[in-house]
């Protein structure tokens, strides 16, 4: 993922305030990308904090486990 796309995605990720928000984000991006990989890339580029990265990855895993 290039830096511009990552920055745009990170903007969305930084707005996810709750697990429900994360679930809606996943529904919106179904089939377009691997959400955990995208979250990790944004984190490694420093566009989201490590704490947010961990929270979002845990929420994605919990949501995926439901289905």
N, C-alpha and C positions, 0 to 999 in steps of 0.2 A: 504494500500500500504506500502510495507516495505521501509526502508530508502534507500537502494541501488537503487530500482526502482524509487523512488521519486527523488533521486539525478540525475539519468540519464534523467528523464523526465524534471527536472528543467533545465538541460543543454540545452535541446531543446527549452524550453520556453524562456530562457534568450537570445536565438538567434533570436526570432521573433521580427523583427524591424518595421513591419507595419501590417495593417489590412489584406492585401493580403497574407502576410506570415502566419498569424493566420488562414486564410481561407484554405490555402494549408495544414497546420498542421492538421486542423480538417478533411479535406478530407482523409488524410493519416491515421488517427486514427478512422475513422467512425466505429461505432459499437464495438470498443474495450474497451472504457471507457467513463465515464461521464466527459466531458472536464472541466466543472466548478468544479466538485468535485476534479478532479486531480489538477487543478490550486490551489484550496483552500488548499489541502493537502501539496503541495509543499510550499505554503506560510506559513502555520502553522508550518512547519518544519524549516523555515528560509532559504530555498534554493532559493527563489525569493523574491524580495522586495515587500512591501505592495503596492507601486505605480505600479509596473509591474503587480501584482496580480489584482488590480482594473482595469487597462487598458485591460488586457487580458480577464477578465470576461465580461467587457462591450463590447469588440469586439466580443466575442463568442455569446453574447446575440443578438447583431445587425446582425450578420451573420445568426444565426438560425431564426431570425425574417423574413429574406428575403425568406426563404424556407418554 
